[in-house]
């Protein structure tokens, strides 16, 4: 039987923190159904909906605490029943940066009832255009019948400068 819980993690950012947390979860057969990550001024906070075999839940929690002693973990039972996500799609979203962009992207995915397994966002200056560019790599868990091109189109409809590449 599967156990489903929410974990909130916070502490100082270090290179590859999210990837490392995901690898630790996967090493015990766990997965993140959804996740939200915020990084700000050397700190980060993440909230994840985690599923793991019931008999491995405590081992996963202990492993996270032992492997990341400088991070703080808070756990709560998930209140929404598990649902099956049957395939994974990977997207890259590129556009001119603007305030609220990450929130808008998250809202579009939530409205499509898509589970974000991983989302890595970067912002960087582009001298040639004089603007800051936003780029996000997304791994999404979607129903088997979902069409990645339709999902990409919904994201591109966010604004005329948004480009989505299905990987």
C-alpha positions in Angstrom: 0.0 0.0 0.0 1.2 3.5 -0.8 1.6 6.3 1.8 0.9 9.9 0.6 2.2 12.9 2.6 3.2 16.5 2.2 6.7 17.6 3.2 7.8 21.2 3.6 11.5 21.7 3.4 13.4 25.0 4.1 17.0 26.1 4.7 20.0 27.5 2.8 20.3 26.8 -0.9 23.2 24.8 -2.1 24.0 23.7 -5.7 21.8 20.8 -6.9 19.6 20.8 -3.7 16.3 19.9 -5.5 17.9 17.3 -7.7 19.6 15.7 -4.7 16.3 15.7 -2.7 14.6 14.1 -5.7 17.3 11.4 -6.0 17.0 10.6 -2.3 13.3 10.2 -2.6 13.6 8.0 -5.8 16.3 5.9 -4.2 13.6 4.5 -1.9 11.0 4.2 -4.6 9.2 7.4 -3.7 8.0 10.1 -6.1 6.8 13.7 -6.0 3.3 14.1 -7.4 3.6 17.9 -7.2 6.1 20.3 -5.9 6.6 24.0 -5.5 10.1 25.5 -4.9 11.0 29.1 -4.0 14.6 30.3 -3.9 15.3 33.8 -2.5 18.6 35.4 -1.3 20.4 32.1 -0.6 17.4 30.5 1.1 14.8 28.2 -0.3 11.5 26.6 0.7 9.9 23.7 -1.0 6.6 21.9 -0.6 6.1 18.5 -2.1 3.4 15.9 -2.3 5.2 12.6 -1.8 4.1 9.0 -2.5 6.1 6.1 -1.2 5.4 2.5 -0.2 3.9 2.6 3.3 6.7 0.4 4.8 9.4 2.8 3.4 7.8 6.1 4.6 9.7 6.4 7.9 12.9 5.2 6.3 12.6 8.0 3.7 11.9 10.6 6.3 14.9 9.5 8.4 17.1 9.4 5.3 16.2 13.0 4.4 16.9 14.2 7.9 20.2 12.4 8.1 21.4 13.3 4.6 20.5 17.0 4.9 21.2 18.0 8.6 21.1 21.7 7.7 17.6 21.6 6.3 14.3 21.6 8.2 11.6 19.1 7.3 7.9 19.3 8.3 5.4 16.5 7.4 1.7 16.4 7.1 -0.7 13.8 5.7 -2.0 14.6 2.2 -5.7 15.4 2.2 -6.3 14.6 -1.5 -6.6 11.0 -2.5 -3.8 9.6 -4.8 -4.5 9.6 -8.5 -2.6 7.9 -11.2 -0.4 9.9 -13.5 0.4 7.6 -16.3 3.1 9.3 -18.4 5.7 12.0 -18.0 6.4 14.9 -20.4 9.3 17.3 -20.4 9.0 20.9 -21.5 11.2 24.0 -21.8 9.5 27.3 -21.5 11.3 30.5 -22.6 10.1 34.1 -22.6 10.9 37.6 -21.5 10.9 37.8 -17.7 8.2 39.7 -15.9 6.8 39.9 -12.4 4.3 37.0 -11.6 5.5 34.8 -14.4 6.3 31.7 -12.3 2.9 32.1 -10.6 1.1 32.4 -13.9 2.8 29.3 -15.2 2.0 27.3 -12.0 -1.7 28.5 -12.3 -2.0 27.3 -15.9 -0.6 23.9 -15.0 -2.9 23.6 -11.9 -5.9 24.6 -14.0 -5.0 21.8 -16.4 -4.8 19.5 -13.4 -1.2 18.6 -14.2 1.2 17.4 -11.6 4.6 19.2 -11.7 7.2 16.6 -10.8 10.1 19.0 -11.3 10.4 22.7 -12.2 13.7 24.4 -12.5 13.5 28.1 -13.3 16.4 30.4 -14.3 16.6 34.1 -15.2 19.4 35.7 -17.0 20.2 39.0 -18.8 20.4 39.0 -22.6 22.6 41.9 -23.7 21.4 41.7 -27.3 17.7 42.3 -26.5 18.2 44.4 -23.3 15.8 42.3 -21.2 16.0 39.5 -18.7 15.0 36.1 -20.1 13.1 33.5 -18.1 13.7 29.8 -18.8 12.0 26.9 -17.1 12.6 23.1 -17.5 9.5 21.2 -16.4 8.8 17.5 -15.9 5.1 17.0 -15.8 3.0 13.9 -14.8 -0.1 13.8 -17.1 -2.9 11.4 -17.9 -2.0 8.9 -20.7 -4.4 10.6 -23.1 -2.9 14.1 -22.6 -1.4 15.7 -25.7 1.9 17.5 -25.0 1.4 19.9 -27.9 -1.9 21.0 -26.5 -0.4 21.6 -23.1 2.4 23.5 -24.8 -0.2 25.6 -26.6 -2.0 26.5 -23.4 1.3 27.7 -21.8 2.2 29.7 -25.0 -1.2 31.4 -24.8 0.1 33.1 -21.6 1.7 35.8 -23.7 2.9 36.3 -27.2 6.6 36.0 -26.4 6.3 32.6 -24.7 7.9 29.6 -26.5 7.5 26.1 -25.3 9.7 23.2 -26.6 8.5 19.7 -26.0 11.5 17.4 -25.2 
